[in-house]
């Protein structure tokens, strides 16, 4: 890892964001080069490697199937992680397992 970048774990550890890691904990030590507000699943495929995608509550519900697509697209471009609104319903086990398998941190924020 390049020492010039902070990791997802370090950013979360600053305590600036009330959060819950929903899956992909193995990827928490990925470097973060930029934090990008994201408004659609299709944007994810165009993000730079080592970006941390942040979705507004109206743009991604992690308990829906779209979260799986975002995880797959994020993995393919080398995202450092995905932050979205903490879900009101339980996150499907398949989504958590996909995040774990791809080691893409899926983080719910309050």
N, C-alpha and C positions, 0 to 999 in steps of 0.2 A: 504494500500500500504506500502511496505517496504521502509524505508527512505534510504536504502543503494543503491537504483537504481534510475537512472534518468528516466523520462518519455519521450515518443515520443514528447509530446508538448515541454518539456524542451530542447530536442535535436534540434528541429526545431527552437526554440526561440534563439538559440545561433547565428543564422545568418550565419552559415557556408555553408548553402545550399540554393540556390535560388530554391524555391519550391512553389507548389500549392497543397492544400489538395483537392483531387478529390472526396472523399467520406469517410465515416466512422469516421467523426469527434468525435462521442461519445467515440471512443476508444483512443483518443489522450493522455489520462492520464494513459495508460497502462505502466507498468514498462518495461524497456529494459535491459536485462542482457548481450546481445551480439548483435553485428552487423555482419551479415553474407553475404558476396558476394555470389550471387546465379546465377546459369547459366541455370537451367532448371526448368520447372514446377514440375517435379517429385521429385526434391530435397526438395521442400517445405514440403512435407509430412514427411520428416525425420529430419526436424529442431527441435531444442529444444524449449520448451515453452519460451515465453518472448524474442524471437529472433526478430530482425528487418531485414527482407530480402531485399537486395539491388540487383536489376537486372541491367545489362548493357543494352544499347539500342538495341543490337542485340538479347537479350534473352527474352524480354517481351514487347509487344506492348499493352498498357492498353486499346486501342480502339478495340482490337480483343477479340474473345471469350475466349482465353486462360487466360485472366485476371480473368474471372469469376471462372474458375477452380482453379487458384492460390488463390483467395479469399476464396473459400470453403475449400481447403486444409489447408490454413493458419489458418482459424478459427478452424478447427478440431484439430490442434496441439497447438493452443494457441499463435499464432504469435502476436507480438506487433504491427506490421505494415508491409507494403510493399512499397518500394521506387522503382520507375522505371522512365525511360526517359519521360519527358512531351510529350504527344501525339501531332502529327501534325494534326490529325483529332479529332473531338469532341468525348469524351468518351460517349459510349451509356448510356442512362438514366438507363437502366436495370442494368448495371455494377455499377453505382453510388448508386443506390438503394440497391443493394446487399451488397456493402461495408457498407452502412448505417445500414441495417438490421443486419448484422453480427458484426457491430462496429469494423471492421478491417480498420484502416486508410490506404487509398490508396493515395500515395503521388507522384506527378509528379515533377521531378527535371529538371532544365535547364542544 
